[in-house]
């Protein structure tokens, strides 16, 4: 069963520090390869901390582990991931002449896989 969500990729301090240390470092990869989900959504969907999900957007698909967002950080129906390779796979390439593809408010389908 899949459910629709809005994905908000963004910067985090750990992701920013990881860029200067190297994109193959544990700190950078640990920050950019885990999806944050509102605790209410995790409970409702029966997804455990560290469980794996599949995310599909109009342009790509990824599988990754989840973690519960801190209470009050994300409203139900909204997901967060730090900018990186995973988030880039879900973004379109059209820049609409701005030089930057749309990277916020991506419509995605989430499916529990483990």
PDB file as gemmi writes it, atoms N, CA and C in Angstrom:
CRYST1    1.000    1.000    1.000  90.00  90.00  90.00 P 1                      
ATOM      1  N   UNK A   1       0.834  -1.174   0.000  1.00  0.00           N  
ATOM      2  CA  UNK A   1       0.000   0.000   0.000  1.00  0.00           C  
ATOM      3  C   UNK A   1       0.887   1.249   0.000  1.00  0.00           C  
ATOM      4  N   UNK A   2       0.565   2.190  -0.866  1.00  0.00           N  
ATOM      5  CA  UNK A   2       1.317   3.444  -0.924  1.00  0.00           C  
ATOM      6  C   UNK A   2       0.456   4.589  -0.419  1.00  0.00           C  
ATOM      7  N   UNK A   3       1.138   5.623   0.016  1.00  0.00           N  
ATOM      8  CA  UNK A   3       0.447   6.818   0.494  1.00  0.00           C  
ATOM      9  C   UNK A   3       1.196   8.043  -0.006  1.00  0.00           C  
ATOM     10  N   UNK A   4       0.470   9.090  -0.332  1.00  0.00           N  
ATOM     11  CA  UNK A   4       1.075  10.314  -0.857  1.00  0.00           C  
ATOM     12  C   UNK A   4       1.545  11.230   0.275  1.00  0.00           C  
ATOM     13  N   UNK A   5       2.708  11.827   0.045  1.00  0.00           N  
ATOM     14  CA  UNK A   5       3.306  12.768   0.985  1.00  0.00           C  
ATOM     15  C   UNK A   5       3.927  13.915   0.201  1.00  0.00           C  
ATOM     16  N   UNK A   6       4.322  14.946   0.920  1.00  0.00           N  
ATOM     17  CA  UNK A   6       5.111  16.051   0.361  1.00  0.00           C  
ATOM     18  C   UNK A   6       6.518  15.920   0.937  1.00  0.00           C  
ATOM     19  N   UNK A   7       7.519  15.870   0.062  1.00  0.00           N  
ATOM     20  CA  UNK A   7       8.917  15.770   0.478  1.00  0.00           C  
ATOM     21  C   UNK A   7       9.562  17.147   0.418  1.00  0.00           C  
ATOM     22  N   UNK A   8      10.209  17.513   1.526  1.00  0.00           N  
ATOM     23  CA  UNK A   8      10.926  18.782   1.617  1.00  0.00           C  
ATOM     24  C   UNK A   8      12.412  18.482   1.835  1.00  0.00           C  
ATOM     25  N   UNK A   9      13.218  18.439   0.774  1.00  0.00           N  
ATOM     26  CA  UNK A   9      14.663  18.322   0.968  1.00  0.00           C  
ATOM     27  C   UNK A   9      15.222  19.656   1.464  1.00  0.00           C  
ATOM     28  N   UNK A  10      16.298  19.598   2.226  1.00  0.00           N  
ATOM     29  CA  UNK A  10      16.889  20.834   2.722  1.00  0.00           C  
ATOM     30  C   UNK A  10      18.272  20.617   3.291  1.00  0.00           C  
ATOM     31  N   UNK A  11      18.859  21.675   3.734  1.00  0.00           N  
ATOM     32  CA  UNK A  11      20.199  21.624   4.327  1.00  0.00           C  
ATOM     33  C   UNK A  11      20.095  21.357   5.826  1.00  0.00           C  
ATOM     34  N   UNK A  12      21.099  20.677   6.350  1.00  0.00           N  
ATOM     35  CA  UNK A  12      21.253  20.508   7.792  1.00  0.00           C  
ATOM     36  C   UNK A  12      22.699  20.835   8.143  1.00  0.00           C  
ATOM     37  N   UNK A  13      22.971  21.098   9.399  1.00  0.00           N  
ATOM     38  CA  UNK A  13      24.350  21.409   9.784  1.00  0.00           C  
ATOM     39  C   UNK A  13      25.258  20.199   9.585  1.00  0.00           C  
ATOM     40  N   UNK A  14      24.766  18.989   9.890  1.00  0.00           N  
ATOM     41  CA  UNK A  14      25.591  17.782   9.680  1.00  0.00           C  
ATOM     42  C   UNK A  14      25.882  17.568   8.198  1.00  0.00           C  
ATOM     43  N   UNK A  15      24.903  17.814   7.357  1.00  0.00           N  
ATOM     44  CA  UNK A  15      25.099  17.666   5.917  1.00  0.00           C  
ATOM     45  C   UNK A  15      26.105  18.705   5.432  1.00  0.00           C  
ATOM     46  N   UNK A  16      25.987  19.931   5.915  1.00  0.00           N  
ATOM     47  CA  UNK A  16      26.908  20.991   5.522  1.00  0.00           C  
ATOM     48  C   UNK A  16      28.341  20.702   5.935  1.00  0.00           C  
ATOM     49  N   UNK A  17      28.529  20.225   7.163  1.00  0.00           N  
ATOM     50  CA  UNK A  17      29.875  19.855   7.629  1.00  0.00           C  
ATOM     51  C   UNK A  17      30.404  18.674   6.831  1.00  0.00           C  
ATOM     52  N   UNK A  18      29.517  17.746   6.516  1.00  0.00           N  
ATOM     53  CA  UNK A  18      29.919  16.564   5.758  1.00  0.00           C  
ATOM     54  C   UNK A  18      30.443  16.894   4.380  1.00  0.00           C  
ATOM     55  N   UNK A  19      29.885  17.932   3.760  1.00  0.00           N  
ATOM     56  CA  UNK A  19      30.363  18.332   2.437  1.00  0.00           C  
ATOM     57  C   UNK A  19      31.844  18.681   2.501  1.00  0.00           C  
ATOM     58  N   UNK A  20      32.259  19.427   3.538  1.00  0.00           N  
ATOM     59  CA  UNK A  20      33.663  19.825   3.634  1.00  0.00           C  
ATOM     60  C   UNK A  20      34.568  18.663   4.026  1.00  0.00           C  
ATOM     61  N   UNK A  21      34.004  17.655   4.697  1.00  0.00           N  
ATOM     62  CA  UNK A  21      34.794  16.482   5.092  1.00  0.00           C  
ATOM     63  C   UNK A  21      34.847  15.440   3.990  1.00  0.00           C  
ATOM     64  N   UNK A  22      33.882  15.456   3.101  1.00  0.00           N  
ATOM     65  CA  UNK A  22      33.838  14.513   1.990  1.00  0.00           C  
ATOM     66  C   UNK A  22      32.499  13.806   1.912  1.00  0.00           C  
ATOM     67  N   UNK A  23      31.986  13.700   0.710  1.00  0.00           N  
ATOM     68  CA  UNK A  23      30.661  13.115   0.521  1.00  0.00           C  
ATOM     69  C   UNK A  23      30.622  11.606   0.716  1.00  0.00           C  
ATOM     70  N   UNK A  24      31.770  10.975   0.873  1.00  0.00           N  
ATOM     71  CA  UNK A  24      31.777   9.531   1.133  1.00  0.00           C  
ATOM     72  C   UNK A  24      31.993   9.227   2.616  1.00  0.00           C  
ATOM     73  N   UNK A  25      32.015  10.268   3.457  1.00  0.00           N  
ATOM     74  CA  UNK A  25      32.227  10.047   4.886  1.00  0.00           C  
ATOM     75  C   UNK A  25      30.951   9.551   5.553  1.00  0.00           C  
ATOM     76  N   UNK A  26      31.133   8.870   6.663  1.00  0.00           N  
ATOM     77  CA  UNK A  26      30.007   8.320   7.418  1.00  0.00           C  
ATOM     78  C   UNK A  26      29.032   9.413   7.857  1.00  0.00           C  
ATOM     79  N   UNK A  27      29.555  10.544   8.289  1.00  0.00           N  
ATOM     80  CA  UNK A  27      28.695  11.631   8.747  1.00  0.00           C  
ATOM     81  C   UNK A  27      27.797  12.170   7.646  1.00  0.00           C  
ATOM     82  N   UNK A  28      28.380  12.394   6.473  1.00  0.00           N  
ATOM     83  CA  UNK A  28      27.597  12.921   5.355  1.00  0.00           C  
ATOM     84  C   UNK A  28      26.571  11.896   4.886  1.00  0.00           C  
ATOM     85  N   UNK A  29      27.008  10.670   4.672  1.00  0.00           N  
ATOM     86  CA  UNK A  29      26.087   9.634   4.193  1.00  0.00           C  
ATOM     87  C   UNK A  29      24.996   9.347   5.213  1.00  0.00           C  
ATOM     88  N   UNK A  30      25.352   9.341   6.494  1.00  0.00           N  
ATOM     89  CA  UNK A  30      24.356   9.102   7.530  1.00  0.00           C  
ATOM     90  C   UNK A  30      23.283  10.170   7.565  1.00  0.00           C  
ATOM     91  N   UNK A  31      23.644  11.374   7.206  1.00  0.00           N  
ATOM     92  CA  UNK A  31      22.685  12.481   7.229  1.00  0.00           C  
ATOM     93  C   UNK A  31      21.839  12.548   5.963  1.00  0.00           C  
ATOM     94  N   UNK A  32      22.406  12.164   4.830  1.00  0.00           N  
ATOM     95  CA  UNK A  32      21.711  12.366   3.548  1.00  0.00           C  
ATOM     96  C   UNK A  32      20.998  11.130   3.023  1.00  0.00           C  
ATOM     97  N   UNK A  33      21.047  10.038   3.756  1.00  0.00           N  
ATOM     98  CA  UNK A  33      20.431   8.797   3.261  1.00  0.00           C  
ATOM     99  C   UNK A  33      19.338   8.266   4.173  1.00  0.00           C  
ATOM    100  N   UNK A  34      18.863   9.085   5.100  1.00  0.00           N  
ATOM    101  CA  UNK A  34      17.800   8.676   6.029  1.00  0.00           C  
ATOM    102  C   UNK A  34      16.645   9.666   5.911  1.00  0.00           C  
ATOM    103  N   UNK A  35      15.445   9.134   5.775  1.00  0.00           N  
ATOM    104  CA  UNK A  35      14.240   9.944   5.624  1.00  0.00           C  
ATOM    105  C   UNK A  35      13.634  10.227   6.987  1.00  0.00           C  
ATOM    106  N   UNK A  36      13.338  11.490   7.264  1.00  0.00           N  
ATOM    107  CA  UNK A  36      12.660  11.856   8.510  1.00  0.00           C  
ATOM    108  C   UNK A  36      11.153  11.892   8.265  1.00  0.00           C  
ATOM    109  N   UNK A  37      10.415  11.234   9.163  1.00  0.00           N  
ATOM    110  CA  UNK A  37       8.964  11.103   9.051  1.00  0.00           C  
ATOM    111  C   UNK A  37       8.341  11.546  10.372  1.00  0.00           C  
ATOM    112  N   UNK A  38       7.210  12.222  10.301  1.00  0.00           N  
ATOM    113  CA  UNK A  38       6.501  12.631  11.521  1.00  0.00           C  
ATOM    114  C   UNK A  38       6.154  11.391  12.343  1.00  0.00           C  
ATOM    115  N   UNK A  39       6.354  11.434  13.661  1.00  0.00           N  
ATOM    116  CA  UNK A  39       6.048  10.273  14.508  1.00  0.00           C  
ATOM    117  C   UNK A  39       4.618   9.761  14.320  1.00  0.00           C  
ATOM    118  N   UNK A  40       3.674  10.674  14.094  1.00  0.00           N  
ATOM    119  CA  UNK A  40       2.281  10.259  13.891  1.00  0.00           C  
ATOM    120  C   UNK A  40       2.134   9.405  12.634  1.00  0.00           C  
ATOM    121  N   UNK A  41       2.871   9.752  11.574  1.00  0.00           N  
ATOM    122  CA  UNK A  41       2.807   8.974  10.336  1.00  0.00           C  
ATOM    123  C   UNK A  41       3.469   7.614  10.513  1.00  0.00           C  
ATOM    124  N   UNK A  42       4.598   7.571  11.230  1.00  0.00           N  
ATOM    125  CA  UNK A  42       5.244   6.278  11.487  1.00  0.00           C  
ATOM    126  C   UNK A  42       4.295   5.345  12.217  1.00  0.00           C  
ATOM    127  N   UNK A  43       3.647   5.852  13.255  1.00  0.00           N  
ATOM    128  CA  UNK A  43       2.732   5.026  14.048  1.00  0.00           C  
ATOM    129  C   UNK A  43       1.544   4.573  13.209  1.00  0.00           C  
ATOM    130  N   UNK A  44       0.962   5.483  12.462  1.00  0.00           N  
ATOM    131  CA  UNK A  44      -0.220   5.164  11.660  1.00  0.00           C  
ATOM    132  C   UNK A  44       0.079   4.119  10.594  1.00  0.00           C  
ATOM    133  N   UNK A  45       1.284   4.190   9.999  1.00  0.00           N  
ATOM    134  CA  UNK A  45       1.658   3.267   8.931  1.00  0.00           C  
ATOM    135  C   UNK A  45       2.330   1.999   9.447  1.00  0.00           C  
ATOM    136  N   UNK A  46       2.577   1.933  10.751  1.00  0.00           N  
ATOM    137  CA  UNK A  46       3.218   0.753  11.327  1.00  0.00           C  
ATOM    138  C   UNK A  46       4.664   0.584  10.899  1.00  0.00           C  
ATOM    139  N   UNK A  47       5.370   1.697  10.757  1.00  0.00           N  
ATOM    140  CA  UNK A  47       6.776   1.662  10.353  1.00  0.00           C  
ATOM    141  C   UNK A  47       7.639   1.906  11.584  1.00  0.00           C  
ATOM    142  N   UNK A  48       8.552   0.983  11.844  1.00  0.00           N  
ATOM    143  CA  UNK A  48       9.443   1.096  12.997  1.00  0.00           C  
ATOM    144  C   UNK A  48      10.633   1.998  12.671  1.00  0.00           C  
ATOM    145  N   UNK A  49      11.224   2.562  13.705  1.00  0.00           N  
ATOM    146  CA  UNK A  49      12.465   3.325  13.570  1.00  0.00           C  
ATOM    147  C   UNK A  49      13.480   2.449  12.841  1.00  0.00           C  
ATOM    148  N   UNK A  50      14.080   2.958  11.776  1.00  0.00           N  
ATOM    149  CA  UNK A  50      15.041   2.193  10.992  1.00  0.00           C  
ATOM    150  C   UNK A  50      14.410   1.328   9.918  1.00  0.00           C  
ATOM    151  N   UNK A  51      13.072   1.274   9.891  1.00  0.00           N  
ATOM    152  CA  UNK A  51      12.389   0.517   8.840  1.00  0.00           C  
ATOM    153  C   UNK A  51      12.699   1.109   7.474  1.00  0.00           C  
ATOM    154  N   UNK A  52      12.506   0.321   6.448  1.00  0.00           N  
ATOM    155  CA  UNK A  52      12.815   0.777   5.087  1.00  0.00           C  
ATOM    156  C   UNK A  52      11.540   1.075   4.311  1.00  0.00           C  
ATOM    157  N   UNK A  53      11.647   2.126   3.488  1.00  0.00           N  
ATOM    158  CA  UNK A  53      10.524   2.525   2.643  1.00  0.00           C  
ATOM    159  C   UNK A  53      11.021   2.765   1.220  1.00  0.00           C  
ATOM    160  N   UNK A  54      10.081   2.754   0.308  1.00  0.00           N  
ATOM    161  CA  UNK A  54      10.338   3.131  -1.081  1.00  0.00           C  
ATOM    162  C   UNK A  54       9.625   4.461  -1.309  1.00  0.00           C  
ATOM    163  N   UNK A  55      10.341   5.414  -1.874  1.00  0.00           N  
ATOM    164  CA  UNK A  55       9.756   6.706  -2.248  1.00  0.00           C  
ATOM    165  C   UNK A  55       9.776   6.808  -3.762  1.00  0.00           C  
ATOM    166  N   UNK A  56       8.652   7.225  -4.331  1.00  0.00           N  
ATOM    167  CA  UNK A  56       8.562   7.445  -5.772  1.00  0.00           C  
ATOM    168  C   UNK A  56       8.095   8.877  -6.022  1.00  0.00           C  
ATOM    169  N   UNK A  57       8.774   9.528  -6.945  1.00  0.00           N  
ATOM    170  CA  UNK A  57       8.326  10.839  -7.419  1.00  0.00           C  
ATOM    171  C   UNK A  57       8.067  10.696  -8.913  1.00  0.00           C  
ATOM    172  N   UNK A  58       7.707  11.778  -9.558  1.00  0.00           N  
ATOM    173  CA  UNK A  58       7.473  11.735 -11.002  1.00  0.00           C  
ATOM    174  C   UNK A  58       8.755  11.440 -11.775  1.00  0.00           C  
ATOM    175  N   UNK A  59       9.917  11.647 -11.141  1.00  0.00           N  
ATOM    176  CA  UNK A  59      11.180  11.492 -11.868  1.00  0.00           C  
ATOM    177  C   UNK A  59      12.096  10.399 -11.344  1.00  0.00           C  
ATOM    178  N   UNK A  60      11.789   9.791 -10.217  1.00  0.00           N  
ATOM    179  CA  UNK A  60      12.697   8.782  -9.698  1.00  0.00           C  
ATOM    180  C   UNK A  60      12.118   7.986  -8.554  1.00  0.00           C  
ATOM    181  N   UNK A  61      12.911   7.018  -8.118  1.00  0.00           N  
ATOM    182  CA  UNK A  61      12.507   6.122  -7.034  1.00  0.00           C  
ATOM    183  C   UNK A  61      13.740   5.769  -6.212  1.00  0.00           C  
ATOM    184  N   UNK A  62      13.589   5.720  -4.893  1.00  0.00           N  
ATOM    185  CA  UNK A  62      14.682   5.347  -3.998  1.00  0.00           C  
ATOM    186  C   UNK A  62      14.143   4.466  -2.882  1.00  0.00           C  
ATOM    187  N   UNK A  63      15.024   3.692  -2.269  1.00  0.00           N  
ATOM    188  CA  UNK A  63      14.699   2.925  -1.067  1.00  0.00           C  
ATOM    189  C   UNK A  63      15.663   3.366   0.015  1.00  0.00           C  
ATOM    190  N   UNK A  64      15.130   3.614   1.216  1.00  0.00           N  
ATOM    191  CA  UNK A  64      15.968   4.133   2.287  1.00  0.00           C  
ATOM    192  C   UNK A  64      15.328   3.884   3.645  1.00  0.00           C  
ATOM    193  N   UNK A  65      16.143   3.962   4.717  1.00  0.00           N  
ATOM    194  CA  UNK A  65      15.601   3.806   6.071  1.00  0.00           C  
ATOM    195  C   UNK A  65      14.946   5.096   6.545  1.00  0.00           C  
ATOM    196  N   UNK A  66      14.099   4.954   7.558  1.00  0.00           N  
ATOM    197  CA  UNK A  66      13.405   6.113   8.121  1.00  0.00           C  
ATOM    198  C   UNK A  66      13.791   6.317   9.576  1.00  0.00           C  
ATOM    199  N   UNK A  67      13.616   7.544  10.017  1.00  0.00           N  
ATOM    200  CA  UNK A  67      13.751   7.886  11.425  1.00  0.00           C  
ATOM    201  C   UNK A  67      12.611   8.832  11.774  1.00  0.00           C  
ATOM    202  N   UNK A  68      12.205   8.786  13.014  1.00  0.00           N  
ATOM    203  CA  UNK A  68      11.157   9.698  13.451  1.00  0.00           C  
ATOM    204  C   UNK A  68      11.710  11.094  13.650  1.00  0.00           C  
ATOM    205  N   UNK A  69      11.022  12.077  13.112  1.00  0.00           N  
ATOM    206  CA  UNK A  69      11.410  13.471  13.339  1.00  0.00           C  
ATOM    207  C   UNK A  69      11.146  13.814  14.800  1.00  0.00           C  
ATOM    208  N   UNK A  70      11.845  14.794  15.316  1.00  0.00           N  
ATOM    209  CA  UNK A  70      11.587  15.255  16.683  1.00  0.00           C  
ATOM    210  C   UNK A  70      10.163  15.783  16.762  1.00  0.00           C  
ATOM    211  N   UNK A  71       9.544  15.598  17.915  1.00  0.00           N  
ATOM    212  CA  UNK A  71       8.158  16.034  18.110  1.00  0.00           C  
ATOM    213  C   UNK A  71       7.994  17.497  17.706  1.00  0.00           C  
ATOM    214  N   UNK A  72       7.013  17.768  16.864  1.00  0.00           N  
ATOM    215  CA  UNK A  72       6.719  19.123  16.441  1.00  0.00           C  
ATOM    216  C   UNK A  72       7.536  19.643  15.274  1.00  0.00           C  
ATOM    217  N   UNK A  73       8.546  18.889  14.809  1.00  0.00           N  
ATOM    218  CA  UNK A  73       9.381  19.368  13.702  1.00  0.00           C  
ATOM    219  C   UNK A  73       8.717  19.212  12.344  1.00  0.00           C  
ATOM    220  N   UNK A  74       7.969  18.130  12.151  1.00  0.00           N  
ATOM    221  CA  UNK A  74       7.306  17.881  10.871  1.00  0.00           C  
ATOM    222  C   UNK A  74       5.828  17.634  11.103  1.00  0.00           C  
ATOM    223  N   UNK A  75       4.974  18.284  10.345  1.00  0.00           N  
ATOM    224  CA  UNK A  75       3.553  17.956  10.458  1.00  0.00           C  
ATOM    225  C   UNK A  75       3.276  16.637   9.738  1.00  0.00           C  
ATOM    226  N   UNK A  76       2.236  15.926  10.130  1.00  0.00           N  
ATOM    227  CA  UNK A  76       1.869  14.714   9.398  1.00  0.00           C  
ATOM    228  C   UNK A  76       1.675  15.036   7.914  1.00  0.00           C  
ATOM    229  N   UNK A  77       2.128  14.116   7.071  1.00  0.00           N  
ATOM    230  CA  UNK A  77       1.989  14.294   5.627  1.00  0.00           C  
ATOM    231  C   UNK A  77       3.175  14.944   4.958  1.00  0.00           C  
ATOM    232  N   UNK A  78       4.172  15.370   5.762  1.00  0.00           N  
ATOM    233  CA  UNK A  78       5.367  16.018   5.223  1.00  0.00           C  
ATOM    234  C   UNK A  78       6.588  15.201   5.626  1.00  0.00           C  
ATOM    235  N   UNK A  79       7.485  14.971   4.672  1.00  0.00           N  
ATOM    236  CA  UNK A  79       8.721  14.221   4.897  1.00  0.00           C  
ATOM    237  C   UNK A  79       9.904  15.160   4.706  1.00  0.00           C  
ATOM    238  N   UNK A  80      11.049  14.824   5.332  1.00  0.00           N  
ATOM    239  CA  UNK A  80      12.262  15.626   5.175  1.00  0.00           C  
ATOM    240  C   UNK A  80      13.444  14.712   4.931  1.00  0.00           C  
ATOM    241  N   UNK A  81      14.327  15.157   4.026  1.00  0.00           N  
ATOM    242  CA  UNK A  81      15.623  14.508   3.834  1.00  0.00           C  
ATOM    243  C   UNK A  81      16.643  15.599   3.526  1.00  0.00           C  
ATOM    244  N   UNK A  82      17.851  15.427   4.047  1.00  0.00           N  
ATOM    245  CA  UNK A  82      18.920  16.385   3.763  1.00  0.00           C  
ATOM    246  C   UNK A  82      19.341  16.243   2.303  1.00  0.00           C  
ATOM    247  N   UNK A  83      19.698  17.387   1.697  1.00  0.00           N  
ATOM    248  CA  UNK A  83      20.166  17.369   0.313  1.00  0.00           C  
ATOM    249  C   UNK A  83      21.319  16.387   0.152  1.00  0.00           C  
ATOM    250  N   UNK A  84      21.303  15.646  -0.940  1.00  0.00           N  
ATOM    251  CA  UNK A  84      22.354  14.697  -1.260  1.00  0.00           C  
ATOM    252  C   UNK A  84      21.939  13.890  -2.472  1.00  0.00           C  
ATOM    253  N   UNK A  85      22.643  12.800  -2.702  1.00  0.00           N  
ATOM    254  CA  UNK A  85      22.375  11.956  -3.864  1.00  0.00           C  
ATOM    255  C   UNK A  85      20.939  11.438  -3.875  1.00  0.00           C  
ATOM    256  N   UNK A  86      20.453  10.975  -2.724  1.00  0.00           N  
ATOM    257  CA  UNK A  86      19.101  10.403  -2.654  1.00  0.00           C  
ATOM    258  C   UNK A  86      18.053  11.450  -3.021  1.00  0.00           C  
ATOM    259  N   UNK A  87      18.130  12.627  -2.426  1.00  0.00           N  
ATOM    260  CA  UNK A  87      17.124  13.657  -2.729  1.00  0.00           C  
ATOM    261  C   UNK A  87      17.210  14.092  -4.192  1.00  0.00           C  
ATOM    262  N   UNK A  88      18.405  14.118  -4.749  1.00  0.00           N  
ATOM    263  CA  UNK A  88      18.569  14.527  -6.148  1.00  0.00           C  
ATOM    264  C   UNK A  88      17.887  13.560  -7.107  1.00  0.00           C  
ATOM    265  N   UNK A  89      17.830  12.295  -6.749  1.00  0.00           N  
ATOM    266  CA  UNK A  89      17.176  11.305  -7.619  1.00  0.00           C  
ATOM    267  C   UNK A  89      15.667  11.525  -7.717  1.00  0.00           C  
ATOM    268  N   UNK A  90      15.114  12.263  -6.769  1.00  0.00           N  
ATOM    269  CA  UNK A  90      13.669  12.489  -6.746  1.00  0.00           C  
ATOM    270  C   UNK A  90      13.266  13.833  -7.346  1.00  0.00           C  
ATOM    271  N   UNK A  91      14.249  14.675  -7.663  1.00  0.00           N  
ATOM    272  CA  UNK A  91      13.978  16.003  -8.225  1.00  0.00           C  
ATOM    273  C   UNK A  91      13.963  15.930  -9.744  1.00  0.00           C  
ATOM    274  N   UNK A  92      13.153  16.764 -10.349  1.00  0.00           N  
ATOM    275  CA  UNK A  92      13.168  16.884 -11.801  1.00  0.00           C  
ATOM    276  C   UNK A  92      14.375  17.688 -12.246  1.00  0.00           C  
ATOM    277  N   UNK A  93      14.603  17.719 -13.552  1.00  0.00           N  
ATOM    278  CA  UNK A  93      15.748  18.463 -14.072  1.00  0.00           C  
ATOM    279  C   UNK A  93      15.358  19.810 -14.663  1.00  0.00           C  
ATOM    280  N   UNK A  94      14.071  20.074 -14.816  1.00  0.00           N  
ATOM    281  CA  UNK A  94      13.623  21.336 -15.396  1.00  0.00           C  
ATOM    282  C   UNK A  94      13.880  22.483 -14.422  1.00  0.00           C  
ATOM    283  N   UNK A  95      14.619  23.469 -14.882  1.00  0.00           N  
ATOM    284  CA  UNK A  95      14.930  24.624 -14.033  1.00  0.00           C  
ATOM    285  C   UNK A  95      13.989  25.800 -14.274  1.00  0.00           C  
ATOM    286  N   UNK A  96      13.116  25.687 -15.261  1.00  0.00           N  
ATOM    287  CA  UNK A  96      12.205  26.782 -15.613  1.00  0.00           C  
ATOM    288  C   UNK A  96      12.972  28.092 -15.783  1.00  0.00           C  
ATOM    289  N   UNK A  97      14.153  27.986 -16.405  1.00  0.00           N  
ATOM    290  CA  UNK A  97      15.036  29.112 -16.725  1.00  0.00           C  
ATOM    291  C   UNK A  97      15.638  29.787 -15.497  1.00  0.00           C  
ATOM    292  N   UNK A  98      15.556  29.144 -14.333  1.00  0.00           N  
ATOM    293  CA  UNK A  98      16.120  29.743 -13.119  1.00  0.00           C  
ATOM    294  C   UNK A  98      17.536  29.258 -12.832  1.00  0.00           C  
ATOM    295  N   UNK A  99      17.945  28.157 -13.465  1.00  0.00           N  
ATOM    296  CA  UNK A  99      19.245  27.571 -13.195  1.00  0.00           C  
ATOM    297  C   UNK A  99      19.238  26.588 -12.042  1.00  0.00           C  
ATOM    298  N   UNK A 100      18.106  26.453 -11.360  1.00  0.00           N  
ATOM    299  CA  UNK A 100      17.984  25.543 -10.211  1.00  0.00           C  
ATOM    300  C   UNK A 100      16.685  24.758 -10.342  1.00  0.00           C  
ATOM    301  N   UNK A 101      16.764  23.419 -10.332  1.00  0.00           N  
ATOM    302  CA  UNK A 101      15.522  22.646 -10.426  1.00  0.00           C  
ATOM    303  C   UNK A 101      14.673  22.806  -9.164  1.00  0.00           C  
ATOM    304  N   UNK A 102      13.392  22.583  -9.314  1.00  0.00           N  
ATOM    305  CA  UNK A 102      12.494  22.642  -8.165  1.00  0.00           C  
ATOM    306  C   UNK A 102      12.913  21.571  -7.172  1.00  0.00           C  
ATOM    307  N   UNK A 103      13.206  21.991  -5.948  1.00  0.00           N  
ATOM    308  CA  UNK A 103      13.709  21.033  -4.964  1.00  0.00           C  
ATOM    309  C   UNK A 103      12.929  21.057  -3.657  1.00  0.00           C  
ATOM    310  N   UNK A 104      11.821  21.729  -3.633  1.00  0.00           N  
ATOM    311  CA  UNK A 104      10.994  21.790  -2.420  1.00  0.00           C  
ATOM    312  C   UNK A 104       9.574  21.375  -2.783  1.00  0.00           C  
ATOM    313  N   UNK A 105       8.896  20.764  -1.849  1.00  0.00           N  
ATOM    314  CA  UNK A 105       7.497  20.414  -2.071  1.00  0.00           C  
ATOM    315  C   UNK A 105       7.297  19.377  -3.152  1.00  0.00           C  
ATOM    316  N   UNK A 106       8.100  18.323  -3.139  1.00  0.00           N  
ATOM    317  CA  UNK A 106       8.014  17.272  -4.152  1.00  0.00           C  
ATOM    318  C   UNK A 106       6.918  16.283  -3.761  1.00  0.00           C  
ATOM    319  N   UNK A 107       5.983  16.038  -4.670  1.00  0.00           N  
ATOM    320  CA  UNK A 107       4.951  15.023  -4.436  1.00  0.00           C  
ATOM    321  C   UNK A 107       5.589  13.647  -4.550  1.00  0.00           C  
ATOM    322  N   UNK A 108       5.435  12.833  -3.507  1.00  0.00           N  
ATOM    323  CA  UNK A 108       5.996  11.482  -3.511  1.00  0.00           C  
ATOM    324  C   UNK A 108       4.969  10.483  -2.997  1.00  0.00           C  
ATOM    325  N   UNK A 109       5.180   9.231  -3.372  1.00  0.00           N  
ATOM    326  CA  UNK A 109       4.426   8.120  -2.807  1.00  0.00           C  
ATOM    327  C   UNK A 109       5.373   7.335  -1.922  1.00  0.00           C  
ATOM    328  N   UNK A 110       4.940   7.011  -0.729  1.00  0.00           N  
ATOM    329  CA  UNK A 110       5.737   6.253   0.230  1.00  0.00           C  
ATOM    330  C   UNK A 110       5.132   4.865   0.372  1.00  0.00           C  
ATOM    331  N   UNK A 111       5.991   3.856   0.312  1.00  0.00           N  
ATOM    332  CA  UNK A 111       5.563   2.470   0.479  1.00  0.00           C  
ATOM    333  C   UNK A 111       6.471   1.782   1.491  1.00  0.00           C  
ATOM    334  N   UNK A 112       5.901   1.177   2.494  1.00  0.00           N  
ATOM    335  CA  UNK A 112       6.674   0.416   3.484  1.00  0.00           C  
ATOM    336  C   UNK A 112       7.171  -0.857   2.814  1.00  0.00           C  
ATOM    337  N   UNK A 113       8.491  -1.135   2.945  1.00  0.00           N  
ATOM    338  CA  UNK A 113       9.026  -2.365   2.358  1.00  0.00           C  
ATOM    339  C   UNK A 113       9.660  -3.277   3.397  1.00  0.00           C  
ATOM    340  N   UNK A 114       9.984  -2.773   4.572  1.00  0.00           N  
ATOM    341  CA  UNK A 114      10.537  -3.634   5.632  1.00  0.00           C  
ATOM    342  C   UNK A 114      10.395  -2.955   6.976  1.00  0.00           C  
TER     343      UNK A 114                                                      
END                                                                             
